[in-house]
Amino acid sequence: MGLMKVFSGSEVLAMALQEKLEEAEVATMKKDNIQSARLGGFGNADLAVELFIQETDFAKANPVIEEFRMSI
């Protein structure tokens, strides 16, 4: 199976969701577009950080993601 994107937004919110998912024993992968853009020599303000999980973990992660979305 592949990766699925579960969040796009600020680094602070991505880190908060990543922590909650890891507490629920769901492995995550973070793609930091701010750092990539800076290293490439250009800026990128929208959808700065993306958070991915394995598709097979979606059933376990979905309640955590929904709770997080309702809290922001």
N, C-alpha and C positions, 0 to 999 in steps of 0.2 A: 504494500500500500504506500501511498505518498503522503506528503505534507499538506495540511490545509491551514489557510490563514484564518485566525480567530480574532485578530485585533490590528487596527491601524490607528495611530495617533501619537500623542505625546510620549516622551520617554518615561516620565513619571508614572503615567497611567499604565503603560506597558509593563513597567517593573512591578507595580502593584498586582496586576493580573498574573504576571509570571510567578510571583511569590505564592499567590493563592493556588494556582494550578500545581505548582511543585509540592505544596502542602498536601494536595489531593493525590500525590504520586503520579502526576501527568508530566512527562518530559516535554520541554518546550525548546524552541529555537527562536532567537531574536535576531532580526535583521535591522541594523541601525543605518538608515539612509542619511542621517545627518553626518555621521562620521565618514561614510562613503563619499558623500558629496564634498565634504571638506578636503578629503585626501585627493579628490579628483580636481579640485580647484574651482568648484562652483557651489552655489548655495541651493538648498532645498528645504522649504519650510512646511509644506503640506505632507501629511501622512509620514511623519518623520521616522517612526519606528513601527515595525510589523512584527507580530508574534505568531508563530506557527506551532501546530501540534501534529502528531501522527493521526491519520484518519481513523485508525483502529482505536484510538483513545477518546474519540469524540463522545461516546455514550457516557464515559466517566467525567469528561471535562465540561459537557454542556450545562449541567446544573450550576457549576462554579462560574462559568462564563455569564450565564443569565443573571445570577445573583449579583455579580460584579457590575453588569450593565445597568441593573436597576438601582444600584447604589451611587452611580455617577450622575 
